[in-house]
Amino acid sequence: MLIIFEKLRKINEKLSSLKQRGKIFDYRIILKLNMTVNLYLVTNGMSDVEIDSIIDDKNLQIDIEKPYPIRK
């Protein structure tokens, strides 16, 4: 259980750095009771590869929700 906190701390550091550089606007990391994680990112067009590079841990089960782009 303590390992997940360390992994989430590292993800939080990466996201905080991206927020300071203006790559993302905001984020939320939510650890659920079943030890899965919801990650919410507010970004202006990060690619799937960039988002996956933030996580880079295949042992974590993280749900990433991506809104569909608004079409005019």
Contacts in CASP RR format, 6 or more apart in sequence:
PFRMAT RR
TARGET T0000
AUTHOR 0000-0000-0000
METHOD contacts of the structure
MODEL  1
MLIIFEKLRKINEKLSSLKQRGKIFDYRIILKLNMTVNLYLVTNGMSDVE
IDSIIDDKNLQIDIEKPYPIRK
1 35 0 8 1.000
4 31 0 8 1.000
4 35 0 8 1.000
4 37 0 8 1.000
4 60 0 8 1.000
7 57 0 8 1.000
7 60 0 8 1.000
8 29 0 8 1.000
8 31 0 8 1.000
8 37 0 8 1.000
11 29 0 8 1.000
11 39 0 8 1.000
11 54 0 8 1.000
11 55 0 8 1.000
12 29 0 8 1.000
14 54 0 8 1.000
15 24 0 8 1.000
15 27 0 8 1.000
15 29 0 8 1.000
15 41 0 8 1.000
15 54 0 8 1.000
18 24 0 8 1.000
18 54 0 8 1.000
19 25 0 8 1.000
19 26 0 8 1.000
19 27 0 8 1.000
23 43 0 8 1.000
23 46 0 8 1.000
24 41 0 8 1.000
24 42 0 8 1.000
24 43 0 8 1.000
24 46 0 8 1.000
25 42 0 8 1.000
25 43 0 8 1.000
25 44 0 8 1.000
26 41 0 8 1.000
26 42 0 8 1.000
27 39 0 8 1.000
27 40 0 8 1.000
27 41 0 8 1.000
27 42 0 8 1.000
28 38 0 8 1.000
28 39 0 8 1.000
28 40 0 8 1.000
29 37 0 8 1.000
29 38 0 8 1.000
29 39 0 8 1.000
29 40 0 8 1.000
30 37 0 8 1.000
30 38 0 8 1.000
30 39 0 8 1.000
30 40 0 8 1.000
31 37 0 8 1.000
32 38 0 8 1.000
35 61 0 8 1.000
36 61 0 8 1.000
36 62 0 8 1.000
36 63 0 8 1.000
37 60 0 8 1.000
37 61 0 8 1.000
37 62 0 8 1.000
37 63 0 8 1.000
38 62 0 8 1.000
38 63 0 8 1.000
38 65 0 8 1.000
39 55 0 8 1.000
39 62 0 8 1.000
39 63 0 8 1.000
39 64 0 8 1.000
40 65 0 8 1.000
41 51 0 8 1.000
41 64 0 8 1.000
51 64 0 8 1.000
55 62 0 8 1.000
END
